[in-house]
Amino acid sequence: MSTPPRVAAVHVLERVLERGETLDEALEAQSPRVAERDRPLLQALAYGALRWLTRLEAQGASLTPRDDWRRDPLLRALLVLGAWEAQGLATPAHAAVSEAVEAARRLRRARAAGMVNAVLRKLHRAPPPVPEDAAARHALPAWLAEHLHRAWPEDWPAVAEAGNEHPPMTLRVDPARVSRAACLELLTERGIAARPGAVAPTAITLDDPLPVSRLPGFSEGWLSVQDEAAQLAAPLLDPQPGERVLDACAAPGGKTLHLLEHAPGAALTALDRSARRLRQVRDNLARGGRQAHCVAADAADPDAWWDGKPFQRILLDAPCTGSGVIRRHPDIKWLRHADDPARMARTQRQLLTALWRLLAPGGRLVYATCSIFPEENEAVVAGFLAEHPEAVPGPLPAAGRRTGSGCQILPGESGMDGFFYACLERGAE
Ligand SMILES: C[S@@+](CC[C@H](N)C(=O)[O-])C[C@H]1O[C@@H](n2cnc3c(N)ncnc32)[C@H](O)[C@@H]1O
């Protein structure tokens, strides 16, 4: 028998909030237990509740008098999900409340069923006022609100709001297979509303997300799903056919495939520390009909895998907090902590330093993150430049704003994810 979607959603929230699993992992574990027709509801419940959790809890706090109920992870999740359903989904009140009460019983919380019933009825009758506290209003954990405020004193409310939006589904066209204009026509013929991207010449934004199986030519590699900001990496690195190219943190391979679409004859090494994630790179390459040398290894330890031949181009799409892609991954609000930006910055600096010596004279390295915290971006690059006089800042994408020697795109700018790019060139010797 299948699990009711609200019960599964409680387990998803508990896995993310208590066990630190990603939302993708938690959904992967719970979705198969839920009937197929209920999976969109499970998804809408889990994403919405994680996105708005701080605000929902601030609004509901006075309605849940007993501390022990608030401290119980399963009850906490059930109440947050119920509060989200009352405010954010169109379920009729009686159905939403009775399903939540039934879920309380299924979760062996029958003694709290009366409380769940009373609290959710109240929330459906009269939505509580928006909290005055800025962090709660923008549904951010306090540390994240403070960090955003410090980084972007003027823009942070807009950045926070953009992080609560539903992201668009954006496609990348492989121009060797189909032009963007022809692809837009194909989509129109199939009744799929779409428009060209604002910045990247390969981008198409869909009005509504849909399963990739409905996209013309997806399995043949004509199209890939990739945010427009991420589509700026390959043209910035600008590899040429025949060059040795390193994609140092490649998985799941969105940019790897784009690099080979940009320069089909490049000799590309796709490296990632995670052998599991590297399989996704291989799958992406197979779908696109492109080849790369895939290596599971630590980019910070080239002695373990490098053959000593320099690369003309290196992409370092570094591991980061992901603070620029919260709209796609609302679990980031709960999985990251106040000391993560500084911790990530140390790793990023280490990777940059280790990979720089692999770059050929006259070569180019692109440093990218999907973070909007200066300590992971311009500060990493500035610290590096101060110690490497042979490194010269190169060109930048025509998007976002200049920050130090890089370019910062904030989430929502031209509809894009938050992204940082810097380009470093090694003078010819
Ligand atoms: C931001 S993701 C890369 C996204 C990828 N470039 C794309 O466009 O699909 C960062 C990746 O870096 C990998 N990674 C983290 N630390 C690493 C290291 N020391 N060496 C190699 N890969 C690493 C992670 O496994 C993760 O897949």
The ligand as an SDF file (V2000), in Angstrom:
LIG
                    3D

 27 29  0  0  0  0  0  0  0  0999 V2000
   29.4220   23.1190   -8.2290 C   0  0  0  0  0  0  0  0  0  0  0  0
   29.5790   21.4150   -8.4560 S   0  0  0  0  0  0  0  0  0  0  0  0
   30.0960   21.3550  -10.1270 C   0  0  0  0  0  0  0  0  0  0  0  0
   28.9760   21.4800  -11.1480 C   0  0  0  0  0  0  0  0  0  0  0  0
   29.4230   21.1000  -12.5450 C   0  0  0  0  0  0  0  0  0  0  0  0
   30.5800   21.8730  -12.9680 N   0  0  0  0  0  0  0  0  0  0  0  0
   28.3210   21.2740  -13.5650 C   0  0  0  0  0  0  0  0  0  0  0  0
   28.2560   22.2900  -14.2530 O   0  0  0  0  0  0  0  0  0  0  0  0
   27.5130   20.3460  -13.7060 O   0  0  0  0  0  0  0  0  0  0  0  0
   31.0480   21.0830   -7.5810 C   0  0  0  0  0  0  0  0  0  0  0  0
   31.6000   19.6780   -7.7810 C   0  0  0  0  0  0  0  0  0  0  0  0
   32.9030   19.6680   -7.2080 O   0  0  0  0  0  0  0  0  0  0  0  0
   33.1740   18.3730   -6.7370 C   0  0  0  0  0  0  0  0  0  0  0  0
   34.3160   18.4910   -5.8040 N   0  0  0  0  0  0  0  0  0  0  0  0
   34.3420   18.9980   -4.5560 C   0  0  0  0  0  0  0  0  0  0  0  0
   35.5910   18.9780   -4.0640 N   0  0  0  0  0  0  0  0  0  0  0  0
   36.3860   18.4620   -5.0340 C   0  0  0  0  0  0  0  0  0  0  0  0
   37.7840   18.1630   -5.1250 C   0  0  0  0  0  0  0  0  0  0  0  0
   38.6060   18.4220   -4.1120 N   0  0  0  0  0  0  0  0  0  0  0  0
   38.2330   17.6210   -6.2710 N   0  0  0  0  0  0  0  0  0  0  0  0
   37.3890   17.3480   -7.2960 C   0  0  0  0  0  0  0  0  0  0  0  0
   36.0850   17.5830   -7.2510 N   0  0  0  0  0  0  0  0  0  0  0  0
   35.5780   18.1480   -6.1440 C   0  0  0  0  0  0  0  0  0  0  0  0
   31.8640   17.9380   -6.1150 C   0  0  0  0  0  0  0  0  0  0  0  0
   31.7970   16.5070   -6.0660 O   0  0  0  0  0  0  0  0  0  0  0  0
   30.8500   18.5530   -7.0950 C   0  0  0  0  0  0  0  0  0  0  0  0
   30.4690   17.6000   -8.0440 O   0  0  0  0  0  0  0  0  0  0  0  0
  1  2  1  0
  2  3  1  0
  2 10  1  0
  3  4  1  0
  4  5  1  0
  5  6  1  0
  5  7  1  0
  7  8  2  0
  7  9  1  0
 10 11  1  0
 11 12  1  0
 11 26  1  0
 12 13  1  0
 13 14  1  0
 13 24  1  0
 14 15  1  0
 14 23  1  0
 15 16  2  0
 16 17  1  0
 17 18  1  0
 17 23  2  0
 18 19  1  0
 18 20  2  0
 20 21  1  0
 21 22  2  0
 22 23  1  0
 24 25  1  0
 24 26  1  0
 26 27  1  0
M  CHG  2   2   1   9  -1
M  END
$$$$
